[in-house]
Amino acid sequence: AYERDIEEFFIFSRNKGVASLTDKDFSFSPQEVDAYIVHMNNRQIASSTMNRKMIAVRSLMRYLDRIGKYDINLSAFDTGSVKGAQKSYGVLTYEETEMMADRVLSHRNGEMKSTLIRLAVVTSFRLDSLLRLTKSDFVHQNGVWTVTTVGKGGERDTKAIHDELYEQVRLVSMFKEKDEPIFNLSASSCLGMIKKLCKEMGLPEERNITFHSLKKAGVTE
């Protein structure tokens, strides 16, 4: 496996196999090594495999540097642990999130789920934070409705929302107690909701769309 990994590295970076390499082919810049990592990410290679491939190349370069015959820049290969791209959440367009929010209205608890989707896009809050929201988290200040949640590390995060979205929140929370969660949904049901919507909309599994993709769409928009 290491031999194959090393061969692939040189075929990509030098466009030649190991048997055809010359002394000058062993000199690499950090940018060249990073380009190979990007190449592996684009091929959707698993993190464990990417790290094994880099360990193989790094080990070879350390050996060649110890021999002292080649001009080796070991720091170029000091990439640490690399992360594969195949587990990265896919990105939705803003228009696709709107389509989801409209289509989910026909599902059970459709109004609640539609409001949750739109709120996720606008605020970019995490799912667990959204599911903890109560009426008291929504405050009207300086002529604007805001919503505040406590995210990772206990940090408070406040976002403004437009009146139309707040009206949706108000309607789905109308019969809720002040400190009762607005969205009476489990995390697993929300994940299942997105999976079902993707199937209905014909979005391929390869896009790896999850609830987190709503957050990405909001940040992009």
Residue pairs with C-beta under 8 A, 6 or more apart in sequence:
1 52
1 56
2 56
2 59
5 52
5 53
5 56
5 57
6 18
6 56
6 57
6 60
7 17
7 18
8 53
9 36
9 53
9 56
9 57
10 16
10 17
10 18
10 21
10 25
11 17
12 36
12 39
13 28
13 32
13 35
13 36
14 21
14 25
16 25
23 69
23 70
23 71
24 71
26 61
26 64
26 70
26 71
26 72
27 70
27 71
27 72
27 73
28 61
28 73
28 76
28 77
29 73
29 76
30 73
30 75
30 76
32 76
33 76
33 77
33 79
34 79
37 50
37 54
37 79
37 82
40 50
40 53
40 82
40 84
41 50
41 84
41 85
42 85
44 84
44 85
44 86
45 53
45 84
45 85
45 86
46 84
46 86
47 82
47 83
47 84
47 87
48 84
49 84
50 82
50 83
50 84
51 81
51 82
54 77
54 79
54 82
57 77
58 77
58 79
61 72
61 74
61 77
62 74
64 70
64 72
65 72
65 74
86 208
87 208
88 208
89 208
89 209
89 210
89 212
89 213
89 216
90 207
90 208
90 209
90 210
90 213
91 213
91 216
91 217
91 220
92 100
92 209
92 213
92 214
92 216
92 217
93 217
94 121
94 217
94 218
94 220
94 221
96 201
96 203
96 217
97 117
97 118
97 121
97 214
97 217
97 218
99 201
100 117
100 194
100 197
100 201
101 114
101 117
101 118
102 114
103 197
103 200
103 201
104 110
104 113
104 114
104 117
104 193
104 197
105 111
105 114
107 113
107 193
107 196
109 184
109 185
111 168
111 171
111 172
112 172
112 182
112 183
112 184
112 185
113 185
113 190
113 193
114 168
115 165
115 168
115 169
115 171
115 172
115 183
116 130
116 183
116 185
116 190
117 214
118 165
118 168
119 125
119 130
119 133
119 147
119 161
119 165
119 169
120 127
120 130
120 211
120 214
120 215
120 218
121 214
121 215
121 217
121 218
121 221
122 159
122 161
122 162
122 165
122 218
123 130
123 147
123 149
123 159
123 161
123 218
124 159
124 215
124 218
124 219
125 149
125 151
125 157
125 159
125 215
126 151
126 152
126 212
126 215
127 187
127 190
127 211
127 212
128 187
129 149
129 150
129 151
129 157
130 149
130 183
131 181
131 183
131 185
131 186
131 187
131 190
132 149
132 150
132 181
133 147
133 149
133 181
133 182
133 183
134 176
134 178
134 179
134 180
134 181
134 182
135 173
135 176
135 177
135 178
135 179
135 180
135 182
136 178
136 179
137 147
137 148
137 149
138 145
138 146
138 147
138 166
138 169
139 145
139 146
139 147
139 148
140 146
144 160
145 160
145 161
145 162
145 163
145 165
145 166
146 158
146 159
146 160
146 161
147 158
147 159
147 161
147 169
148 156
148 157
148 158
148 159
149 156
149 157
150 156
150 157
151 157
161 169
169 182
172 182
172 183
173 182
176 182
190 211
191 210
191 211
193 211
194 209
194 210
194 211
194 213
194 214
198 205
198 207
198 209
203 209
